[in-house]
Structure formats: C-alpha cells, structure tokens
Amino acid sequence: GSGSQDLIFDVDASTLATSQTGQLTLNTADGIQRIITVTQRAGDIIIDPIPTDKEFQYDGGEFTLTVKSNVTWTAKSSENWLTINNTREVTFNGNQDLNIRAERNTGSGAQTGTITFNDEDNRKTVIVMVKVHSMEPSLDSWLNTNDSVPAIGGERTIYVRSNYDWIVRIEDAPWIYFDGELNFFQGTSNSTALGVHMNIEPNTTDRPKSATLTIKMISNSTQNTLTINQSAGTRPEIQNVAYQDTTHTSATVSFRYSTSTFPVTECGVRYSTSESGVRDGAKVTGSSENGMSTVKLTGLMPNTRYYVCAYATNVVGTTFSNEVIHFMTRRVPGQDDNEIPDLED
C-alpha cells in the first residue's frame, strides 16, 4: 500500500484446544519494519465419537467407533465383556477409528456397559453406551420313549435343549434317580439336545406310581414338567388245582401258576381239615418247573377229609387259589371198618 490505509485481516475459527499466536509484519521501502502480534484464544476441546450408543442382540457383536478429536484422549470400558481394540483402555491423539466388541450375553436380563472418553486434563468427558439384550428363553424337554414304565423298572432318557443353563429335578420319587443315585442333574446351555440317563427301580407294590420331573432354567423362572408313570406290580395267578395219588396217609396236589411282572419265589399248598381255616393251615412248599408245581402231602390221617388251597409268592405278595379243593384219604387196609373181603375170590 501507499500512505495511510486501513487493513482488515480475518482469523479462522480455531480447531485447537490450545491458544495460538501469529504475526503481521509491515515493511517500508526505506527499511522500516513494524510487527503486530495476534494471539487467538484456545478453541473448544473436541472429542466426538460416532455413534454415541449401540445395541446388540443377545449374541453380541462388534462395530467401528469413529472418534474426531483435537486433543490427546483416553477411552475406558466399564465391563469385562466390552472391549476397545481387544483391551479395556486405550489412549490416542486426534482422530481415530476404534474396534468395539461386545461379548454374548449369557444372563437373564439385558446388560449395559459404557465407554468413557476423557482428555488428558480431564476437562471434557464423553460417554458411549453399549447394550446387549438378553436371549428369549428357549427350553425344550422330552423323554426318549413314552412316559409309561413297567413294574419291573428299567431306564429312561430325558432330553433337554435350552439356551440357558438348566437343572432337572425328580420330585418326591426316590425310586427314580440319575446316574450316581442323585435326584437332580445340572446342565449348561446347549444348541443340541443333551440326553440325561435315569434309572427306575422295580415297583414291588400293587399300586401304580407317578413322578414329576421339573426342568428349570437356573437364571429365570422358565420351566417345563414331565410325568413318569409306573405300572403296579402284580401277584402270581393260580389255575388248575387238582389232587391225585391219594393213599391213607398221603396225596399229591398239582397246580399251574403264572406271573406278568415278577417271578415266583415260592409256591406250595396249605391244607386243613376245616374249610374255613385252610389258609391258616399247614404249609407245604413244592417243586416247580415251567409254571407247574407239584406238592407231596404226607403224614395225613386215614379216612379224613382234607381241604387244600394252593399259593404262590413273589416280591409283591402272596396269591391263594380261589378254588379250595377237598379229598378223602383212604382207609387203612385190614381195619374192621373196611369192607369184608370175599375170600372165595
């Protein structure tokens, strides 16, 4: 310029978090110099992560967090399941892209974590929220066969598939137990069905039994129930009671027996000279083979009427034959009350 003149200069907005200084130098043709110093105050601290919140389904995931900044900053994660570049804390200067990873949520409720940004002088704090939703409970359970168990007992397998840890309990049924004679079994979340083996003891009573299996998620109230029914034990059946080979002191009694559940452990007859007292009469066990029993009665009184009923016993109990048979022993040969022989014969 020449002579007196107004000069207008512009100052751009500062992108720095610190003050900065510049100079205007004026020189004349005859060597005079003037320096004008311009100082600009510090600009705002910029820590701008994008996005500032993120949500995942229960299986978690990862995303890129883009940070724009004009300072040195530190980012810290609040949770072990939430990482920044595979760690819990990082420090950078200026702009940076971060890899954020959220692990799978194995709990029963949503979990929330934060990533907190601070400049090195702790003048500015920015928080990023990360949320991982919980799984919708999924619990399936079933038996490998039908729920009816024969009286002789056996084995069953319960299959469980769940996306949460679970436990199965047998309620008030000591006759059913898992391997190791336990009334419970605990399993972990599984995408394929897990088979749990059960042992079922014989039902030695004449009443059916029933048991409830409760399958429950450990971390919430979701549960299923299954019922196992066991048939009653049965006593033996007796048919075809008959006598033969009667003498004055002995007779032979035979009968058939059958059983639909437990084997016969003892069989025989009871006999008496009184029909009403036959079941409390003398007891004689017999030999048995292929469902047939034969009993030899000895020491009987001659010319006497005897009443006989058969019995068969297994672990459930004893069955008496419905039919009470009777027979007369023979007279003693040569006694006066025998018929007089015809000597001419």
Secondary structure, DSSP 8 states (H G I E B T S, - for coil): --SS------------SS-EEEEEEEE-TTS-EEEEEEEE------EEEE-SEEEE-TT-EEEEEEEEESSEEEEEESSTTEEETTBSEEEEESSEEEEEEE----SSS-EEEEEEEEETTS--EEEEEEEE------EEEEESS-SEE-TT-EEEEEEEEESS-EEEEEES-TTEEETTTBSEEEE--EEEEEEEEEEE----SSS-EEEEEEEEESSSS-EEEEEEEE------EEEEEEEE---SS-EEEEEEEE-SSS---EEEEEEESSSTTGGGSEEEE-EEETTEEEEEE-S--TT-EEEEEEEEE-SS-EEE-S--EEEE----TT-TTS----TT-
